[in-house]
């Protein structure tokens, strides 16, 4: 059993195909097949079940995949630590960002990362919090910025920012409303009667709104499900409904004066932005430096935008 065999097996198992794995690793497909077959002969067990659509893991394959990922990760850690001894932070760091933050943080994070760690590689992924948690556990992500993650023994967490979600309305729609403009502050009970435009599950904001509504034995009145914050704000501006989001999300929109913002109270809907990483895998010096960089930039960006959301109450 050697590292090349393990790497070949892991890529084939993760991608479910020898063809795709060969393209990713940039090696001939027959060589991958030989590596996997050598493992199976040495271990006296079938690791992959081959079919017309690709491959699936056998029970033995699932066990080996977990160990192989750990072995390859430990080797990468050793290499990066040895590079650190020479004073160079190297290796690859994968960071997950939620869609609401991705547009704000991707460019400054990339520039700062390259400046501080020119020999390291950065991979940024955008996704929903629940999906990124699974990627952290599977080793596909090293760090992730998540909204309201559930406590877990296999994850470490650090609070970046906490704030109350606000109600966002279209200014023109408010001016034309026959019932009059909304007050600067609305209760959660009042919010339950408003037509909301919200992301579909498993979006963290959607789940948070639903759980808080459940506390007062109500359900949110979702009239449109849209997976895209700018698209939601476009529809809110046109008066097709309201949005419940962090104040800083308005900074993604070019015309913030087209909106009014309203505090939600009795109770507030509090959202926590957390920096999360695996508790089961050791962190390299590059990972630790990336964690501190992400903490610094995300906190700075969110706090600045939250202080100046751009919208004004009526």
C-alpha positions, 0 to 999 in steps of 0.5 A: 500500500503506497500513497499513490494507490491511496490517492487514486482510490480516494479520487475514484471513490469521491468522484464515482468514476475512473474516467473523472478521477483520471482527468482530475489527477491527469494520469492515464485511466489504466494506471488508476485501475491498476492502483486500485486493483493492487490495493484490493489484492493486498487487502484481499477485499473488493473496494469498489463495485463497478457498474455501467454508470461508474463505481460505488463503494463496498463496505470495505471501501467505505472503511478504507476511504475514511482512513485513506483521507486521514492518511493523505491529510496527515502527509500533507500536514507533515509537508506543510509543517516542514515548509514552515520550518523553512519560514514559508507557509505553503499547501492548499487551504479550502474555505467555504463562504455563504452566498450573502458574504461571498460577493463582499469578501471573495476579492479582499480575502484572495488579495490578502491571502496572496500577499501574506502566503504567496506560496500557498493555494487558496480554494473558495467555495460558495454554499449553504451552511448545512451543505458546508458542514458536511464538506467540513466533516468529509475533509473537502473544506478546511474552514467555513463561515457559517450562519447558526451552525448546530453545536457538534463534537467534531467541529470547532467554532468561533463567533465572528458576528452576531446581529438581529435580522431586519425587515426590508421593504421596497420604498415605492411600495411603502409610499403607495400602500393603502394601509400606510407605511410600516412603522420603524419597528415591527413585532414578530407577530406582525411579521407573521402576517406579511408576505415574505420572499425568502430563500428555499431550505436549507438556507440558514436564514429561512430555517432561523425565521421558521424556528423563531416563528414556531416559538410564537406558534406561527408560520412565516407567510412565504409567497416566493422562494428565491435562491439569490439575495440580489434577486430577492431584493429586486422583487422586494423593490418592486413591491412583491413582498418583504425580506428578512435578512441581515442589514449588511446584505443591502450592500450587495445591491447598487440602489440601497435608497430603494428600500426601507429597513425595519427593526424586528422585536418581541422577540428579535431574530438573532443570527450568529456568523461563525468561523468553523473548522474540523475538530478531528483533523490537525491544523497546519501553520497555513490553516491557522494563518488562514483562519486568523485572516478569515476571522479578521476580514470577515469581522471587519467587512460585516461590522462595517456593513452592519454599521452602514446598511444603506437603507433608511427607515421611513 
